[in-house]
Amino acid sequence: MATKCRYCGSSHVIKYGKTKAGKQIYFCKSCNRYWVKDGVFHRYPKEIRKVVVRTVLEGKPVKEVSKEFSVPATTIYKWLRKEIEGEINENKKENQLLQNIR
């Protein structure tokens, strides 16, 4: 039975080595993502995400926030990027609506 991508469901998946612990790593050629078989998703509650992002936007350094909430700094940077991209998209939609009204 062919392995399917855990993200997009594609069957264009190849084995991509093993972790130090010996677990199989897979790569999806369709969505270009990697994952470990039987790996665990690290999900954080939305409330934690909101508090972490707000704390950083208020001026606290990412390293301090990372230690305080036990969230990797790279994860915090991803959350910040998504937050900023979301605001940019909202502004674009508002500008389009205003142009359509004029």
VENWO-V167785 format. One record per residue. SS is DSSP state (A for helix, B for strand, O for the rest). PSI is psi as a letter, one per 20 degrees, with the letter a starting at -180 (none if undefined). OMEGA is omega in whole degrees, -180 to 180 (* if undefined). Layout:
ss=SS psi=PSI omega=OMEGA
ss=SS psi=PSI omega=OMEGA
This chain:
ss=O psi=p omega=-178
ss=O psi=q omega=177
ss=O psi=p omega=178
ss=O psi=q omega=-180
ss=O psi=p omega=-179
ss=O psi=i omega=-179
ss=O psi=g omega=-175
ss=O psi=i omega=178
ss=O psi=j omega=-179
ss=O psi=q omega=176
ss=O psi=j omega=177
ss=O psi=m omega=-174
ss=B psi=p omega=176
ss=B psi=q omega=173
ss=B psi=q omega=-173
ss=B psi=k omega=179
ss=B psi=a omega=-179
ss=B psi=q omega=176
ss=O psi=r omega=177
ss=O psi=h omega=180
ss=O psi=i omega=177
ss=O psi=j omega=179
ss=O psi=q omega=-178
ss=B psi=p omega=175
ss=B psi=p omega=179
ss=B psi=q omega=177
ss=B psi=p omega=178
ss=B psi=p omega=179
ss=O psi=i omega=-179
ss=O psi=g omega=-177
ss=O psi=j omega=177
ss=O psi=l omega=179
ss=O psi=q omega=178
ss=B psi=q omega=171
ss=B psi=r omega=180
ss=B psi=p omega=179
ss=O psi=p omega=-177
ss=O psi=k omega=177
ss=O psi=r omega=-178
ss=O psi=p omega=173
ss=O psi=p omega=175
ss=O psi=o omega=-180
ss=O psi=p omega=177
ss=O psi=q omega=178
ss=O psi=q omega=-180
ss=A psi=h omega=-179
ss=A psi=g omega=179
ss=A psi=g omega=180
ss=A psi=g omega=-178
ss=A psi=g omega=-179
ss=A psi=g omega=-179
ss=A psi=g omega=-179
ss=A psi=g omega=-180
ss=A psi=g omega=-180
ss=A psi=g omega=179
ss=A psi=g omega=-180
ss=A psi=h omega=176
ss=O psi=i omega=174
ss=O psi=i omega=179
ss=O psi=p omega=-179
ss=O psi=q omega=-178
ss=A psi=h omega=-180
ss=A psi=g omega=179
ss=A psi=g omega=180
ss=A psi=h omega=179
ss=A psi=g omega=179
ss=A psi=g omega=-177
ss=A psi=g omega=-176
ss=A psi=j omega=-179
ss=O psi=l omega=178
ss=O psi=p omega=-180
ss=O psi=q omega=-179
ss=A psi=h omega=180
ss=A psi=h omega=178
ss=A psi=g omega=179
ss=A psi=g omega=179
ss=A psi=h omega=177
ss=A psi=g omega=179
ss=A psi=g omega=179
ss=A psi=g omega=179
ss=A psi=g omega=180
ss=A psi=h omega=179
ss=A psi=g omega=-179
ss=A psi=g omega=178
ss=A psi=h omega=178
ss=A psi=g omega=179
ss=A psi=h omega=179
ss=A psi=g omega=180
ss=A psi=h omega=178
ss=A psi=g omega=179
ss=A psi=h omega=178
ss=A psi=g omega=180
ss=A psi=g omega=178
ss=A psi=g omega=179
ss=A psi=h omega=178
ss=A psi=g omega=179
ss=A psi=g omega=179
ss=A psi=h omega=179
ss=A psi=h omega=179
ss=A psi=h omega=-179
ss=A psi=h omega=-177
ss=O psi=none omega=*
